[in-house]
Amino acid sequence: LNDDGEISKENIDAITTFYNKGIAFVPCTGRTYSEIPEKIVNIPGIRYIIHSNGAVVYDRENGTRILNCIDRNTAKTVWDIFDSFETHITFRHNGQCFVDSRFQNDASFEYYNVIVPHQIVVRDFSVLLDNFKKVSYEHDNIEVFSVFFHNYEDKVRCRKLIEQTKK
């Protein structure tokens, strides 16, 4: 994608040429499925799309998904750790990005040091939840957490706590 998030005609033509020669082209992105530009999703010949930082392999031909996601119990443990810090959190589930509707403004983005590309994702592609914590606890197979902190020290402490849960 170029700086405007567009795919060039030359790249589409190259992908089509691969397909016509029997070579599979598999887009791979950190984005959720809903964030992938339609121009890419709809390129003829693309069967598989890897998204959410590799957490999901989607088979467009039959609609199946191979998941490498976070199970509900692990997610709850991680949520509880996040909840003990000042954070701006989004989570990805089933190809969608979910965010707490209370924190979707410029003041929150600045306070939690939310990077501009993530702000765009939140504004343009996310599902806003009024009952964010309750809904977040209900999901199994969380694809990705995106967490921003008010201060760096909290980020370091949070990471250590999460790493300790693996032991």
Solvent accessible surface area in square Angstrom, and as a share of the most:
residue,aa,sasa,rsa
1,L,96,0.48
2,N,83,0.42
3,D,153,0.79
4,D,121,0.63
5,G,23,0.22
6,E,82,0.37
7,I,18,0.09
8,S,42,0.27
9,K,143,0.61
10,E,128,0.58
11,N,74,0.38
12,I,46,0.23
13,D,64,0.33
14,A,44,0.34
15,I,9,0.05
16,T,46,0.27
17,T,65,0.38
18,F,84,0.35
19,Y,115,0.44
20,N,110,0.57
21,K,146,0.62
22,G,71,0.68
23,I,89,0.45
24,A,82,0.64
25,F,70,0.29
26,V,57,0.33
27,P,17,0.10
28,C,93,0.56
29,T,34,0.20
30,G,39,0.37
31,R,81,0.30
32,T,0,0.00
33,Y,62,0.24
34,S,38,0.25
35,E,3,0.01
36,I,13,0.07
37,P,35,0.22
38,E,132,0.59
39,K,113,0.48
40,I,19,0.10
41,V,19,0.11
42,N,89,0.46
43,I,4,0.02
44,P,91,0.57
45,G,33,0.32
46,I,5,0.03
47,R,89,0.32
48,Y,76,0.29
49,I,0,0.00
50,I,45,0.23
51,H,1,0.00
52,S,1,0.00
53,N,111,0.57
54,G,32,0.31
55,A,8,0.06
56,V,0,0.00
57,V,40,0.23
58,Y,46,0.18
59,D,11,0.06
60,R,75,0.27
61,E,128,0.57
62,N,91,0.47
63,G,41,0.40
64,T,75,0.43
65,R,69,0.25
66,I,119,0.60
67,L,71,0.35
68,N,120,0.62
69,C,32,0.19
70,I,51,0.26
71,D,70,0.36
72,R,96,0.35
73,N,114,0.59
74,T,62,0.36
75,A,1,0.01
76,K,69,0.29
77,T,59,0.34
78,V,11,0.07
79,W,11,0.04
80,D,77,0.40
81,I,23,0.12
82,F,10,0.04
83,D,85,0.44
84,S,81,0.52
85,F,28,0.11
86,E,82,0.37
87,T,17,0.10
88,H,1,0.01
89,I,21,0.11
90,T,0,0.00
91,F,0,0.00
92,R,16,0.06
93,H,37,0.16
94,N,91,0.47
95,G,3,0.03
96,Q,66,0.29
97,C,0,0.00
98,F,26,0.11
99,V,0,0.00
100,D,9,0.05
101,S,33,0.22
102,R,163,0.60
103,F,52,0.22
104,Q,41,0.18
105,N,68,0.35
106,D,95,0.49
107,A,76,0.59
108,S,13,0.08
109,F,3,0.01
110,E,141,0.63
111,Y,88,0.33
112,Y,18,0.07
113,N,89,0.46
114,V,7,0.04
115,I,101,0.51
116,V,96,0.55
117,P,86,0.54
118,H,14,0.06
119,Q,27,0.12
120,I,87,0.44
121,V,25,0.14
122,V,4,0.02
123,R,132,0.48
124,D,96,0.50
125,F,74,0.31
126,S,22,0.14
127,V,55,0.31
128,L,100,0.50
129,L,23,0.11
130,D,125,0.65
131,N,76,0.39
132,F,18,0.07
133,K,102,0.43
134,K,127,0.54
135,V,24,0.14
136,S,1,0.01
137,Y,55,0.21
138,E,84,0.38
139,H,40,0.18
140,D,52,0.27
141,N,56,0.29
142,I,0,0.00
143,E,9,0.04
144,V,24,0.14
145,F,36,0.15
146,S,22,0.14
147,V,32,0.19
148,F,34,0.14
149,F,20,0.08
150,H,66,0.29
151,N,53,0.27
152,Y,148,0.56
153,E,109,0.49
154,D,14,0.07
155,K,102,0.43
156,V,52,0.30
157,R,132,0.48
158,C,2,0.01
159,R,162,0.59
160,K,117,0.50
161,L,74,0.37
162,I,40,0.20
163,E,67,0.30
164,Q,108,0.48
165,T,64,0.37
166,K,162,0.69
167,K,203,0.86
